[in-house]
């Protein structure tokens, strides 16, 4: 596969989970990738494994200075930057009234401010490269609400709206901006109880796929949106959620799923 040959991407939160999946898929499709994260050991190990096609730089997405440094490092290492994947994010499970001010600030700073800063600061580099793509990671919870993640939902709805506004502003400047909306992906972030995939899947029997997705599913979507195959996608919200937001079932009626065996 060489769909991304000649492209240079910066992937935030690229050390593990969905970000790692995106990094691996981009490299497999021919891209050069700057992995950025605050998880230094994991990020460097991934870069070392992937060889010349990838490098790692420490990067706190809430810092404009660290954004500027990460973008400069990418251009220095690979000659340009034409693809930004704003993947870094945090998630806290909590009743709405139990969210602490610190948790609220962290969710907004990482999930929303980090995306805003990244888009702002990457624009000049992408224009220097002659145009390119920005892929923003929203969520299935950026399309429909969910309990226990209310503030997270707020940030992901905001990323969805930001993406559409930027698609309008940046499309004429040859920068395509789109969002991905994962739902039920088996990652460390979404699995705080550290259960097995088999156990985790049982939570998803009420959706059409009836199992949780994996980072490779989101990586495939990101590779598409970064590629020329998606040249006419601007402001697109791509759901990769196993049908989570397709609708709802009337349980017990024809076409509804059968609960898994206890």
KAVEN-V800629 format. One record per run of one state. SS is the DSSP state (h for helix, s for strand, l for the rest). FROM is the first residue (numbers start at 1). LEN is the number of residues. Records with the same first field share a line. If there is no record, write none. Layout:
SS->FROM-LEN / FROM-LEN
This chain:
l->1-7 / 13-4 / 29-3 / 38-2 / 59-5 / 79-4 / 87-9 / 99-2 / 129-3 / 138-2 / 143-7 / 172-3 / 183-2 / 186-11 / 205-8 / 214-1 / 227-1 / 231-6 / 241-22
s->8-5 / 32-6 / 54-5 / 83-4 / 132-6 / 175-8 / 185-1 / 213-1 / 237-4
h->17-12 / 40-14 / 64-15 / 96-3 / 101-28 / 140-3 / 150-22 / 197-8 / 215-12 / 228-3
